[in-house]
Each structure stands twice: as structure tokens, then as C-alpha cells.
Amino acid sequence: MFTLGLDDHWKNEIVKLVPDSGRALDLGCGTGILTECMAKSNPRLEIVGVDITPDFLAAYDERLRMKPWINARSVLGNAETVALEGEFDVIVSSYLAKYVDPDLFLGNVTPHLKSGGTFVAHDFILPTNPLYLNPWRAYTWAMNRVGPRLFPGWHAAFDDGLTGLIRESRWQDDLVRTLDKFGYIGIHSRKLSFESAGLVWATKA
């Protein structure tokens, strides 16, 4: 509800950058929505989902149980410190970048991305164009007041703390600089959907 259905579009933009086979690392995998999207598009893909929240991983594992065609497994851990095994053809994350230190994050995962492999990150951003910023402010203000009344669990995911973090975070610019620092090439950055979300992707040299 918070994304007004745009989350599906954003997930599709991520999936477009994922190879049609190999291994994928889904960081901040949550309940497995992106993992399932990648599996639908790329049935041969082997996916490892990592998340720091046990309840989310329980739902992730239940998704895998109900949909055994998804070739995936879950790992409990922090993206900045989780112990990873082997190499991946692509590393993706959705709604994670604003929470992590880009140096710690890339320092942990880059050694496990194959040369020529793709790194993709997506998250909310604060619009800079007033044409989009003012409606964003009005919408998030309304959601943070109406949402908790309609959905008791609202504060678990969307609240003033989240919108405050989105206002303060410059994760897109920070990540681009850090990718360059780590020697990635073909670094791209896009704003999506009225500047409400951002997408960064790059190739490991």
C-alpha cells in the first residue's frame, strides 16, 4: 500500500538486470518477494536470500516450501558482516541501501561477486524536484497518520522513522562513490517513479 503498487515496477527493473542463470545473492531479502520475481524470470537461477530478521526469514522459508520451483535457500545475517560461501553472478538488494555503511557493505560482498558480475541496489529516495517533493511530503504525512489506524502492524515497516531516514539518507550518491572506490565499472544511477525510488547498478571489473 505504501508504494501505491510501484513496488512491482521497481522489482521488475531489478530483475531486468539479473542474468538468466547462475547464482544470485538477495540481500535484505525479507519475505522473498524479489527472490520469487527473479525465479519466475530466471528459472535456472540459484538464489541465496540473506536477512537480519528471523520473522522475515520464516516467511521466506514458508514461501519456498509452498513454491518448491524457487531454487533458493535462506541465511540469517547482517549484510555488512554475514559469512558468505562461493561466488555469485549477481548481487541484489531492495530497501537495504539506506540502512548500511557502503564501505562495510561492499567490503563484505564484493569478494563474493564474480569478475564481470552485476551489483544492483534499489531503495527509497527523497525527491529533489519540488514538483515531486511536495506531493511526497503530503503523502508520507498522511500515510504515517492514517496507516496505523488501518493496519495495526504499520509501525513495523512504515512510520515517521522511515520517512525521516529517507529524508536524511544520501545512499544513492554514497553508493556510487563507494562502488567507484572499490573499482567497479559501468556504474549507473537512476531515479524511478517521480523520484520516489532510486536504482544503482554496476559491474565488478
N, C-alpha and C positions, 0 to 999 in steps of 0.2 A: 504493500500500500504506500509506504513512504516514497518509493521511487516512481509511483504512478505508472507502473508497468514497464518502465525504462530498463529495469534490470535485465530483462530478456534480451533487449537490444545490445546492452553492454556485454553480456555474456557471449553473444554471437560475434561481437567484434573481437573478443579474446580468442574464440575458437578459430576464427579465420587465420590466426597467426600460428596455430598449432599444427605440426606435421601429421601426416596420416598414419604414421606408425612409429614405433619406438617407445621410449619411456618418458612419462611426464610427471613432474612434481607439482602438486597443487598445494600451495602454502596458504594457511588460513582457510582451509577447505570447508569449514563449517559443517553443515549437514549434507554436503555433497552435491549441491545444485550444479556447480561448474564441472565437477567430475563427471556427472551424468551427461551434461551437454557435450563434453569432449568425447565421451564414449559413444554417444549417438552419432557424432560426426566422424569419428575415427575408431571404428570397432576394434582395430588391431592394437590400439594404444594400451600400454601398461601404465597404470596410474598409481602413484603413491600420494595419499592425502595426509597432510600434517595440520594439526590444530592444537591449541593450548587448552581448549575447553572440553572436559570429559563428556559433558552432556551433548555437545555438538557431535563429538565422535561416536557416541552411542547411536545417535540418529543417522549418522553417516554409515555406520556398520549395518544398521537396520535397512537402509536404502540398498546396500549391497546384497543383503540377504534376500530382499524382495525382488531384486533385479540382478540375478546372477550373471547376466550378459555383460555387466560392467566389470571389466578386468581391473580391479583396484584393491588396495588394502589401506588401512589407516595406521597412522603413527601419532602418538601423543607427544607434543613437544612445542617449544618456542622456536619460531623461525630463525631467530638470531643465534640459537645455540643447539638446536636439535642435531643429534648424530645421524648422518645420512649414509646410505650404503650405495656404492656404484655410481654410475654416471647417468645423466638424463639428457634427452634431446631437446627438452623444453622445460622451463620453469615458469609457472604462472602464479599470480596471486590476485585476489579480488577483495577489496575492502581491508587490506592489510597494511599498505604502504604508509598510511598516516600514523600508524602506531609504532613503527620500528625505526631504529637508528640505521640509516642506509649503509654506513660503513660496516657495522656488525652484521647486518643482514646479508649484504653482498659478500662480505668476507667469509661467511659461513657456507653460502650456497654456491658461489662461483666455482670452487674446486670440483663440484659435482656436476657441472654443466659441460657437456662435450664441446670441443672446439667446433665452431660453426653452429652451435646450438642457440636457441632463442630464449630470451628472457622477456617476460611480459608482466606488467603490473597495472592494475586498474583500481581506482578509488574515487571517492567524492572529492570535489574541489570547490573552492569559493569562486563564483563568477566575478570577473573584473569589469565586465561591461555593465554599466548601470541599467541598461535595458533588461538584463537578466538578473542582476543583483537584487534589485528592489522586489521583484516577484519572489525570488528565492527567500529573502528575509521574511516576507509576509507569509509565505507557505510554511517555512520551518517554524515560525512563531505559532501559527495556527495548529500545526501538527503536534507540537510539544504541549499544547494546552488541551486539544481535543483528543489526541491519541490515547492518553492514559485513561480517559473516561470510557472510551470504546473498547480498548484492549488492555486488560489488567497487566499483561506482561510487557507492555510497551517500553518501560524503562530498562528492560534487559538489553535492548538493542538500540532504540532511538529515543534520545532525550536531549535536554539542553546541553548536557556534557558532550554529546556527539557533535551537535551543531557548533558548539564553542570550539571544539577541536578542529572542525573543518574550517572555521574562520581563521584559526591560528596557523594551521599546517601549510607548509610550502613544499609538501612532499614531492610534487612533480618536478620542480626545479632542482630540489636537493638530489633526487634520484638520478636525474640526467647528469648532473655534475659528478656524482659518485660513480656512475657507470663509465663515464669518460676516464675517471681516475683509475678504475680497475681495468682499463684497456679494452673495453667493449667498443665495437664499431657499429656503423649503421644505426646510430641512436635516433629514435623518433619520439616525438611527443605530440599528442593531440588532445584537444578539448572536445567533449562529447555533449550532445543534448543540452543546448542552451548554457553551455559552460558549467553544468552541474556535476560533471564527472570528467576524469582525465585518464588517458591511456599512454603508457610509456612502453616501448619495446626496443630491443637491441640484440645484437649478435655477439657471441663470445668469439674473439679473434683466435 
